[in-house]
Amino acid sequence: MATDAAYHEIVVESFYPANTAGLHGPVHVRPANHQIFPQTLLVQCPKELVDTKRHPVGTKFRLKVKLTDRKGGGKYLYNSYKWKYDVVSNEEFERLYPQSHGRAT
């Protein structure tokens, strides 16, 4: 069930969550710091983004997301596996979001 009809282009990153209870797999995707969504939201996205043979953990991606929720569950960000994404280098991310340099949210 969609909670926000708008799609937003943001930068996300792969990471190892501290607690994987109720999650599938060891690597997940969340918004990078200084995005319009908090880093506590997880992103449902193509499996290739969490494939460590393709992209090391910590890789940043630019993609389109929509805030949604599961009936009886929590909110998350949705990205279709059919949509294009771009890898964002750390240098490009720091140029786009200079306030992010050296800080986590």
C-alpha angles and dihedrals in degrees: 000000000000116000096183121035093203126090117219129200108225141155116253133182137209117239146163108252116223090230122033097180107138093008129110117235132355099269124064139172128238136166113281115243119283094030125127091258126061121252089241090077117088123219123228103214144141114312090233089073090065095040102114091198088065102031127017117233108274095040113144123222134189111222145147118259140180125205110238141150140216120244103261091004141084135281122273140164119258127211121172118238086226095062125095120248134188129218110236118209119223089245092054091046092051090049092050094042108026091170089066095065109119096351137098125201 
